[in-house]
């Protein structure tokens, strides 16, 4: 049986390659990986998520307001772009998924979530579980700080490298 670290390495190699489908069999254990077509997702804080079929370069244009002030607006969504939000997210640490699997916020449906917005975490704090091939993998914070935002829903499928949490480091 393969070790979890070997599976992670396989996922990383497949993800970085141009291979779209991969099958592996050893000692009765089977692994099948398939890449999905890439989607472009534009996320604006405190605004609805916009998913686009084809990549669109989001450009900012200046619009004149009544009080002769210039306001930045995204052409793709026609929503105001907050320059504050950009600088805030630049200073945040992203906790990403180390594998493809299902995100779980708690160890079981009856228990409380590992973390919530505002929770203080250490490098070793478990923030969630990602289930892959019937294996439940605890994901650690990797940084000391405060959870600012949870980017995925409980039970949601997550991809390798997908951001799960935003943490304000201490």
Buried (B, 14 or more C-beta within 10 A) or exposed (E): EBEEEEBBEBBBEBBEEEEEEBEEEEEEEEBEBEBEEEEBEBEBEEBEEBEEEEEEEBEBEEEEEEEEEEEEBBEBBEBBBBEEEEEBBEEBBBBBBBBBBBBBBBBEEEEEBBBEEEBEBEEEBEBBBBBBBEEEBEBBBBBBBBBBBBBBEEEEEBBBBBBBBBBBEE
